[in-house]
């Protein structure tokens, strides 16, 4: 149920604030005053914004009182409303429209999902669920148990998921075998190399050393002589330094002597390492060939599979996983096809049960709607729900359901949306809503000029039906009929003002003499139709 509706700089309204009653709320006013703009504001807060040229920083917002069904839906959507009352706000900007739920920005689609089935808006010949033939099953479903419908929807969603997976499995057995052979070849090629991440870089270094063996040997011999082996080596010269310093140790040069001794030890260590490297170079032509072959093998693998040995081994793991996928691909396809067949059988069974329950509902609604049509001065009107079986289960079931209406004896049955007379169509809509009112889980129904085409003499009947519906569901009615306005629990009037060449709208609640005057003015403007 909508508690309040507020807006600022919204089309021709500089500002407006409305407090709705739980029962029947009526909005009246001259044509062009701005009643339709209030309807647009109501549509906006349900997630149905249009291409309206609103000013920057304009907004509409509404406070709601949720019933048990809406609160349950919020929980299913993962929304914490923080209580029964919550606020939805729509901020309009040049580039985008922002929706907020209790101050938090949320997607527009989430608002639609939350309020779908809680607020129903019947604009002039534009009710989504009553004029769209593909949605006529919703009329019957209002009276059905939700468990059967939810079970069908759950199975159908699973079917869609399975088919999406199958659509991604473009299996060509020959292509799969070719890919398997190639992947197996790649894995074998990497395995054959027996790679070790530790040898990455070492092989190349060893190869370069072997290539430069003679130069290195000559260099190490020179270094060995410079360090220690020659008569004038560094080792011999530092030894002489130590002898000289030792003579003057008693004069306070002990520290210099220690540094000289350390330098000698370093030269000794460096000499030993040079000798070790010289002795380690036991190189033959065969090792050079082996190193060259190994290096070429690793470089070839790097060009194919990665810039390092670790990356090559990671690629091998990916290839092994791909091989597993290929082996499982055909098996997965067969399993999904089996699940698809099972789901189709289950959906057909559930669809048949839905058809049975919907036909029962159709028989019940037939009598109820007929009674209400008689009250609405349409005793000759007739209607029927026609079931058209589908070859395969569809989102709405295994039968397409279309509501056909005949307004006069002898005339043809027409789809509901093709009824010629606006007044007849309005009364049929009202009769349907009155018939299902006890099954409605709605919080609010909005009727935009449901009195279009209805003459003054039927106005009081229309008003009584609206009042009857409002006993269990909040109704907001935009109307020109005084009979409806007179029955309202709360009455609002929209007026148009021209100020300095600009047109502005305003809405206010009417009480007491103001309301009496408005209804009297509406009666005075009545025309016999």
C-alpha positions as CSV (number, residue, x, y, z in Angstrom):
1,X,0.0,0.0,0.0
2,X,1.2,3.5,-0.8
3,X,1.2,5.8,2.2
4,X,2.6,9.0,0.7
5,X,3.7,10.3,-2.7
6,X,6.0,13.4,-2.9
7,X,7.8,15.1,-5.8
8,X,9.7,18.2,-6.7
9,X,10.2,19.9,-10.0
10,X,8.5,17.0,-11.7
11,X,7.2,18.1,-15.1
12,X,4.5,20.9,-14.5
13,X,4.5,20.3,-10.7
14,X,7.0,22.6,-8.8
15,X,6.2,20.4,-5.7
16,X,3.5,18.1,-4.5
17,X,2.8,15.9,-1.4
18,X,-0.1,13.4,-1.2
19,X,-1.2,11.2,1.8
20,X,-3.3,8.3,0.5
21,X,-5.9,6.5,2.5
22,X,-6.1,2.7,2.8
23,X,-9.4,2.5,0.9
24,X,-10.6,4.5,-2.1
25,X,-8.6,7.5,-3.2
26,X,-9.9,9.8,-6.0
27,X,-8.0,12.3,-8.0
28,X,-10.1,14.8,-10.1
29,X,-9.4,17.9,-12.1
30,X,-9.9,19.6,-15.4
31,X,-8.4,17.9,-18.5
32,X,-4.8,19.0,-19.0
33,X,-4.5,20.1,-15.3
34,X,-1.8,17.4,-14.6
35,X,-3.7,14.3,-13.4
36,X,-1.7,12.2,-15.9
37,X,1.5,13.6,-14.4
38,X,0.6,12.1,-11.0
39,X,0.1,8.8,-12.8
40,X,3.6,9.1,-14.3
41,X,4.9,9.7,-10.8
42,X,3.2,6.5,-9.6
43,X,4.7,4.6,-12.6
44,X,8.1,6.0,-11.8
45,X,8.3,4.8,-8.3
46,X,7.4,1.3,-9.5
47,X,10.4,1.2,-11.9
48,X,8.5,2.3,-15.1
49,X,10.1,5.6,-16.1
50,X,9.3,7.0,-19.5
51,X,11.1,9.5,-21.8
52,X,9.9,12.5,-19.9
53,X,11.8,15.8,-20.1
54,X,12.1,16.5,-16.4
55,X,14.4,19.1,-14.9
56,X,17.7,18.3,-13.4
57,X,17.6,17.4,-9.7
58,X,13.9,16.6,-9.8
59,X,12.6,13.6,-7.9
60,X,9.6,11.6,-6.8
61,X,9.4,9.4,-3.8
62,X,6.9,7.3,-2.0
63,X,6.6,5.6,1.3
64,X,5.0,2.1,1.3
65,X,3.5,-0.2,3.8
66,X,4.4,-3.8,2.9
67,X,2.0,-6.7,3.3
68,X,3.2,-10.2,4.2
69,X,3.6,-11.2,0.6
70,X,5.8,-8.2,-0.3
71,X,8.0,-8.6,2.8
72,X,8.4,-12.3,1.8
73,X,9.4,-11.3,-1.7
74,X,11.9,-8.8,-0.3
75,X,13.5,-11.5,1.7
76,X,13.8,-13.7,-1.4
77,X,15.5,-10.9,-3.3
78,X,17.9,-10.4,-0.4
79,X,16.5,-7.0,0.6
80,X,16.4,-6.0,4.2
81,X,13.5,-3.4,4.3
82,X,14.1,-2.8,8.0
83,X,10.4,-3.1,8.8
84,X,7.0,-2.9,7.2
85,X,7.4,0.7,6.0
86,X,10.0,1.6,3.4
87,X,10.9,4.5,1.1
88,X,11.5,4.4,-2.7
89,X,13.0,7.5,-4.3
90,X,13.7,8.3,-8.0
91,X,16.2,11.1,-8.8
92,X,16.1,12.3,-12.3
93,X,19.4,13.6,-13.9
94,X,20.2,14.5,-17.6
95,X,22.3,11.4,-18.1
96,X,20.6,8.8,-15.9
97,X,17.9,8.1,-13.4
98,X,18.8,6.8,-10.0
99,X,16.6,4.6,-7.8
100,X,17.1,4.5,-4.0
101,X,15.5,2.1,-1.6
102,X,15.7,3.4,2.0
103,X,18.5,5.7,0.9
104,X,20.6,3.1,-0.8
105,X,21.1,3.2,-4.6
106,X,19.6,0.0,-6.2
107,X,19.0,-1.1,-9.8
108,X,15.7,-0.1,-11.3
109,X,15.1,-3.8,-12.1
110,X,15.2,-4.6,-8.4
111,X,12.4,-2.1,-7.7
112,X,10.3,-3.7,-10.5
113,X,10.9,-7.2,-9.1
114,X,10.0,-6.0,-5.6
115,X,6.8,-4.3,-6.5
116,X,5.6,-6.6,-9.3
117,X,2.3,-8.0,-8.2
118,X,2.0,-5.5,-5.3
119,X,1.0,-2.5,-7.4
120,X,-1.1,-2.8,-10.5
121,X,-1.6,0.2,-12.8
122,X,-4.5,0.3,-15.3
123,X,-3.8,3.3,-17.5
124,X,-6.2,4.1,-20.3
125,X,-6.3,0.9,-22.4
126,X,-2.8,0.1,-21.2
127,X,-3.0,-2.5,-18.5
128,X,-0.1,-4.9,-19.0
129,X,-1.7,-8.0,-17.6
130,X,-5.2,-7.5,-19.0
131,X,-4.6,-6.2,-22.5
132,X,-1.6,-8.3,-23.4
133,X,-3.0,-11.7,-24.6
134,X,0.3,-13.4,-23.6
135,X,-0.4,-12.4,-20.0
136,X,-4.0,-13.5,-19.7
137,X,-3.0,-16.5,-17.6
138,X,-2.1,-14.1,-14.8
139,X,-5.9,-13.4,-14.4
140,X,-6.5,-17.1,-13.6
141,X,-3.3,-17.5,-11.6
142,X,-4.4,-14.9,-9.1
143,X,-6.8,-17.5,-7.7
144,X,-4.4,-20.5,-7.8
145,X,-2.1,-21.9,-5.2
146,X,1.4,-20.4,-5.6
147,X,3.1,-23.8,-5.0
148,X,2.1,-25.3,-8.4
149,X,3.1,-22.2,-10.3
150,X,6.4,-21.8,-8.5
151,X,7.2,-25.5,-9.1
152,X,6.6,-25.1,-12.8
153,X,8.7,-21.9,-12.9
154,X,11.5,-23.5,-11.0
155,X,11.5,-26.5,-13.5
156,X,11.3,-24.2,-16.5
157,X,14.2,-22.1,-15.2
158,X,16.3,-25.2,-14.8
159,X,15.4,-26.2,-18.4
160,X,16.6,-22.8,-19.6
161,X,19.9,-23.3,-17.7
162,X,20.4,-26.8,-19.1
163,X,19.8,-25.5,-22.7
164,X,22.2,-22.7,-22.2
165,X,24.9,-25.2,-21.2
166,X,24.0,-27.4,-24.2
167,X,24.2,-24.4,-26.5
168,X,27.8,-23.9,-25.5
169,X,28.7,-27.6,-26.2
170,X,29.2,-27.3,-30.0
171,X,30.5,-30.9,-30.3
172,X,31.9,-32.1,-33.6
173,X,33.3,-35.6,-32.9
174,X,35.9,-35.4,-35.6
175,X,37.1,-32.0,-34.4
176,X,37.2,-33.2,-30.8
177,X,39.4,-36.2,-31.8
178,X,41.7,-33.9,-33.7
179,X,42.0,-31.6,-30.8
180,X,42.6,-34.5,-28.4
181,X,45.4,-35.9,-30.6
182,X,47.1,-32.5,-30.8
183,X,46.8,-31.8,-27.0
184,X,48.2,-35.3,-26.3
185,X,51.1,-34.6,-28.6
186,X,51.8,-31.3,-26.8
187,X,51.7,-32.9,-23.4
188,X,54.1,-35.7,-24.6
189,X,56.5,-33.2,-26.1
190,X,56.8,-31.4,-22.7
191,X,57.0,-34.6,-20.7
192,X,59.7,-36.0,-22.9
193,X,62.0,-33.0,-22.1
194,X,61.9,-33.8,-18.3
195,X,62.2,-30.2,-17.4
196,X,63.4,-28.9,-14.1
197,X,62.8,-25.3,-13.1
198,X,66.2,-25.2,-11.5
199,X,68.0,-25.7,-14.8
200,X,66.4,-22.6,-16.3
201,X,69.3,-20.3,-17.0
202,X,71.9,-22.7,-15.8
203,X,72.1,-24.6,-19.0
204,X,72.6,-21.5,-21.0
205,X,75.4,-20.3,-18.6
206,X,77.1,-23.7,-18.7
207,X,76.9,-23.7,-22.5
208,X,78.5,-20.2,-22.7
209,X,81.3,-21.3,-20.3
210,X,82.0,-24.4,-22.4
211,X,82.0,-22.3,-25.6
212,X,84.6,-20.0,-24.0
213,X,86.6,-22.8,-22.4
214,X,90.1,-22.0,-23.8
215,X,89.8,-18.3,-23.1
216,X,88.6,-19.0,-19.6
217,X,91.5,-21.5,-19.0
218,X,94.1,-18.9,-20.2
219,X,92.5,-16.2,-18.0
220,X,92.4,-18.4,-14.9
221,X,96.2,-19.3,-15.4
222,X,97.0,-15.6,-15.6
223,X,94.9,-15.0,-12.5
224,X,96.6,-17.8,-10.7
225,X,100.0,-16.4,-11.4
226,X,99.0,-12.9,-10.5
227,X,97.5,-14.0,-7.3
228,X,100.1,-16.5,-5.9
229,X,102.0,-18.7,-8.3
230,X,104.4,-16.2,-9.8
231,X,107.4,-14.8,-8.0
232,X,106.1,-11.3,-8.1
233,X,102.5,-12.3,-7.3
234,X,100.2,-10.3,-5.1
235,X,100.5,-12.9,-2.5
236,X,104.3,-12.6,-2.4
237,X,104.1,-8.8,-2.2
238,X,101.6,-8.7,0.6
239,X,103.7,-11.3,2.5
240,X,106.6,-8.8,2.3
241,X,104.3,-6.1,3.6
242,X,103.4,-8.3,6.6
243,X,107.1,-8.9,7.3
244,X,107.9,-5.2,7.3
245,X,104.9,-4.3,9.5
246,X,105.8,-7.0,11.9
247,X,109.1,-5.3,12.6
248,X,107.3,-2.2,13.8
249,X,104.4,-4.0,15.5
250,X,105.7,-2.8,18.9
251,X,105.4,0.8,17.7
252,X,101.7,0.7,17.5
253,X,101.1,-0.7,14.0
254,X,99.3,-3.8,15.0
255,X,96.1,-2.8,13.4
256,X,97.8,-2.3,10.0
257,X,99.4,-5.7,10.4
258,X,96.0,-7.3,11.0
259,X,94.5,-5.7,7.8
260,X,97.5,-7.0,5.9
261,X,97.1,-10.5,7.2
262,X,93.3,-10.4,6.3
263,X,94.2,-9.2,2.8
264,X,96.6,-12.2,2.5
265,X,93.9,-14.6,3.6
266,X,91.5,-13.1,1.0
267,X,94.1,-13.5,-1.7
268,X,94.6,-17.1,-0.6
269,X,90.8,-17.8,-0.8
270,X,90.5,-16.2,-4.2
271,X,93.4,-18.2,-5.5
272,X,91.9,-21.4,-4.3
273,X,88.6,-20.6,-6.1
274,X,90.4,-19.9,-9.3
275,X,92.2,-23.2,-9.1
276,X,88.9,-25.0,-8.4
277,X,87.4,-23.5,-11.5
278,X,90.4,-24.5,-13.6
279,X,90.3,-28.1,-12.3
280,X,86.5,-28.2,-12.9
281,X,86.8,-27.5,-16.6
282,X,87.1,-31.1,-17.8
283,X,85.3,-30.4,-21.0
284,X,85.1,-32.5,-24.1
285,X,83.4,-32.0,-27.5
286,X,80.5,-34.4,-26.6
287,X,79.4,-32.2,-23.6
288,X,79.3,-29.2,-25.9
289,X,77.0,-31.0,-28.3
290,X,74.8,-32.3,-25.4
291,X,74.5,-28.8,-24.0
292,X,73.7,-27.3,-27.4
293,X,71.0,-29.9,-28.0
294,X,69.5,-29.4,-24.5
295,X,69.6,-25.6,-24.9
296,X,67.9,-25.8,-28.4
297,X,65.2,-28.1,-27.0
298,X,64.4,-25.7,-24.1
299,X,64.4,-22.7,-26.3
300,X,62.0,-24.5,-28.8
301,X,59.6,-25.3,-25.9
302,X,59.8,-21.7,-24.7
303,X,58.8,-20.4,-28.1
304,X,55.7,-22.7,-28.0
305,X,54.6,-22.8,-24.4
306,X,56.1,-20.0,-22.3
307,X,59.1,-17.8,-21.6
308,X,60.3,-19.8,-18.6
309,X,60.4,-23.5,-17.7
310,X,57.8,-22.8,-14.9
311,X,55.5,-21.3,-17.5
312,X,56.0,-24.3,-19.7
313,X,55.1,-26.7,-16.9
314,X,52.0,-24.5,-16.1
315,X,51.0,-24.9,-19.7
316,X,51.4,-28.6,-19.5
317,X,48.9,-28.6,-16.5
318,X,46.4,-26.5,-18.6
319,X,46.8,-28.9,-21.5
320,X,46.1,-31.9,-19.2
321,X,43.0,-30.1,-17.8
322,X,41.8,-29.4,-21.4
323,X,42.3,-33.1,-22.2
324,X,40.1,-34.0,-19.3
325,X,37.5,-31.6,-20.5
326,X,37.6,-33.1,-24.0
327,X,37.1,-36.5,-22.6
328,X,34.2,-35.4,-20.5
329,X,32.6,-33.2,-23.2
330,X,30.7,-36.0,-24.9
331,X,29.7,-37.5,-21.5
332,X,28.5,-34.0,-20.3
333,X,26.4,-33.6,-23.5
334,X,24.7,-36.9,-23.0
335,X,24.0,-36.2,-19.3
336,X,22.6,-32.7,-20.1
337,X,20.4,-34.2,-22.9
338,X,19.1,-36.8,-20.4
339,X,18.3,-34.0,-17.9
340,X,16.6,-32.0,-20.6
341,X,14.3,-34.9,-21.6
342,X,13.5,-35.5,-17.9
343,X,12.6,-31.9,-17.3
344,X,10.4,-31.7,-20.4
345,X,8.5,-34.7,-19.1
346,X,8.1,-33.1,-15.7
347,X,7.1,-29.8,-17.2
348,X,4.4,-31.4,-19.4
349,X,3.0,-33.1,-16.3
350,X,3.0,-29.9,-14.3
351,X,1.6,-28.0,-17.3
352,X,-1.3,-30.4,-17.5
353,X,-2.0,-29.9,-13.8
354,X,-1.8,-26.1,-14.3
355,X,-4.3,-26.4,-17.2
356,X,-6.7,-28.4,-15.0
357,X,-6.4,-25.9,-12.2
358,X,-6.7,-22.9,-14.5
359,X,-9.8,-24.4,-16.2
360,X,-11.4,-24.7,-12.7
361,X,-10.5,-21.1,-12.0
362,X,-11.9,-20.1,-15.4
363,X,-15.2,-21.7,-14.6
364,X,-15.3,-20.0,-11.2
365,X,-14.4,-16.6,-12.6
366,X,-16.9,-16.9,-15.5
367,X,-19.8,-16.9,-13.0
368,X,-18.3,-14.3,-10.8
369,X,-17.4,-11.9,-13.7
370,X,-20.9,-12.4,-15.2
371,X,-22.5,-11.4,-11.9
372,X,-20.4,-8.3,-11.7
373,X,-21.1,-7.4,-15.3
374,X,-24.8,-7.7,-14.6
375,X,-24.3,-5.2,-11.7
376,X,-22.5,-3.0,-14.2
377,X,-25.5,-3.0,-16.6
378,X,-23.9,-5.4,-19.1
379,X,-26.2,-8.4,-18.7
380,X,-25.7,-9.6,-22.2
381,X,-21.9,-9.6,-22.1
382,X,-20.2,-12.9,-22.2
383,X,-16.6,-14.1,-21.9
384,X,-14.5,-17.3,-22.1
385,X,-11.0,-18.3,-21.5
386,X,-9.7,-20.3,-24.4
387,X,-6.8,-22.7,-24.0
388,X,-4.4,-23.3,-27.0
389,X,-2.1,-26.3,-26.3
390,X,1.6,-25.7,-27.1
391,X,3.9,-28.3,-28.6
392,X,6.6,-27.6,-26.0
393,X,6.5,-26.1,-22.5
394,X,6.8,-22.3,-22.5
395,X,7.3,-19.8,-19.6
396,X,3.6,-19.6,-18.9
397,X,2.8,-23.3,-19.2
398,X,1.8,-25.9,-21.8
399,X,-1.2,-23.9,-23.0
400,X,-1.5,-20.3,-24.2
401,X,-4.6,-18.8,-22.5
402,X,-6.5,-15.9,-24.1
403,X,-9.5,-14.2,-22.7
404,X,-12.3,-13.6,-25.3
405,X,-15.2,-11.2,-24.7
406,X,-18.5,-10.7,-26.4
407,X,-20.5,-7.6,-25.4
408,X,-23.7,-8.3,-27.3
409,X,-25.6,-11.4,-28.2
410,X,-24.9,-12.6,-31.7
411,X,-21.7,-10.6,-32.0
412,X,-18.3,-12.3,-32.4
413,X,-16.0,-13.1,-29.4
414,X,-13.0,-10.8,-29.5
415,X,-9.7,-10.7,-27.5
416,X,-10.1,-8.5,-24.4
417,X,-7.8,-5.8,-25.8
418,X,-9.8,-5.6,-29.0
419,X,-13.2,-4.6,-27.4
420,X,-14.3,-1.6,-29.4
421,X,-16.1,0.5,-26.7
422,X,-14.0,2.2,-24.1
423,X,-16.8,2.2,-21.6
424,X,-17.5,-1.5,-22.1
425,X,-13.8,-2.3,-21.8
426,X,-13.6,-0.3,-18.5
427,X,-16.5,-2.1,-17.0
428,X,-15.1,-5.5,-18.0
429,X,-11.8,-4.7,-16.4
430,X,-13.6,-3.6,-13.2
431,X,-15.7,-6.8,-13.3
432,X,-12.6,-9.0,-13.5
433,X,-10.8,-7.1,-10.7
434,X,-14.0,-7.3,-8.5
435,X,-14.2,-11.1,-9.2
436,X,-10.6,-11.7,-8.1
437,X,-10.5,-9.2,-5.3
438,X,-10.6,-11.8,-2.6
439,X,-7.7,-13.6,-4.2
440,X,-5.6,-10.5,-4.8
441,X,-2.3,-10.2,-3.0
442,X,-2.1,-6.6,-4.3
443,X,-1.3,-3.7,-2.1
444,X,-2.6,-1.0,-4.5
445,X,-4.6,-0.8,-7.7
446,X,-4.4,2.4,-9.8
447,X,-7.1,3.1,-12.3
448,X,-6.5,5.9,-14.8
449,X,-9.9,7.3,-16.0
450,X,-11.6,3.9,-15.8
451,X,-14.8,5.9,-16.4
452,X,-13.8,6.6,-20.1
453,X,-16.9,6.0,-22.2
454,X,-19.1,5.3,-19.1
455,X,-22.3,7.3,-19.1
456,X,-23.6,9.2,-16.1
457,X,-26.3,6.7,-15.5
458,X,-23.8,3.9,-14.9
459,X,-21.4,6.0,-12.9
460,X,-22.9,5.1,-9.5
461,X,-22.6,1.3,-10.4
462,X,-19.0,1.8,-11.3
463,X,-18.4,3.7,-8.1
464,X,-19.9,0.9,-6.0
465,X,-17.7,-1.6,-7.6
466,X,-14.6,0.5,-7.0
467,X,-15.7,0.9,-3.4
468,X,-16.2,-2.8,-3.1
469,X,-12.7,-3.5,-4.4
470,X,-11.2,-0.9,-2.1
471,X,-12.5,-2.7,1.0
472,X,-9.6,-5.2,0.6
473,X,-7.1,-3.4,-1.7
474,X,-6.1,0.3,-1.7
475,X,-7.5,2.0,-4.9
476,X,-6.2,5.2,-6.5
477,X,-8.6,6.4,-9.2
478,X,-8.2,9.2,-11.6
479,X,-11.7,10.1,-12.7
480,X,-14.2,12.7,-14.1
481,X,-17.3,11.0,-12.6
482,X,-18.8,12.7,-9.5
483,X,-20.4,9.4,-8.4
484,X,-16.9,7.9,-7.9
485,X,-15.5,11.1,-6.3
486,X,-18.5,11.1,-3.8
487,X,-17.7,7.5,-2.7
488,X,-14.0,8.3,-2.0
489,X,-12.4,8.0,1.4
490,X,-9.9,10.7,0.4
491,X,-10.4,13.2,-2.5
492,X,-7.6,15.1,-4.2
493,X,-7.9,17.8,-6.9
494,X,-5.4,18.8,-9.5
495,X,-5.5,22.5,-10.6
496,X,-3.6,24.3,-13.3
497,X,-2.1,27.7,-12.8
498,X,-0.6,30.2,-15.3
499,X,2.0,32.4,-13.7
500,X,4.1,34.8,-15.8
501,X,3.5,32.8,-18.9
502,X,4.4,29.5,-17.4
503,X,1.9,26.6,-16.7
504,X,2.1,25.0,-13.2
505,X,0.1,22.3,-11.6
506,X,-0.8,21.8,-8.0
507,X,-2.7,19.0,-6.1
508,X,-4.4,19.3,-2.8
509,X,-6.7,17.2,-0.6
510,X,-10.3,18.4,-0.6
511,X,-12.5,18.2,2.6
512,X,-15.7,19.7,3.8
513,X,-17.1,22.5,1.6
514,X,-14.2,22.4,-0.8
515,X,-15.0,18.8,-1.6
516,X,-18.8,19.5,-1.9
517,X,-18.1,22.3,-4.3
518,X,-15.8,20.2,-6.5
519,X,-18.4,17.4,-6.8
520,X,-21.1,20.0,-7.5
521,X,-18.9,21.5,-10.2
522,X,-18.4,18.0,-11.7
523,X,-22.1,17.3,-11.7
524,X,-22.7,20.6,-13.4
525,X,-20.4,19.7,-16.2
526,X,-22.0,16.3,-16.8
527,X,-23.1,15.6,-20.3
528,X,-25.6,13.0,-21.4
529,X,-23.6,10.4,-23.4
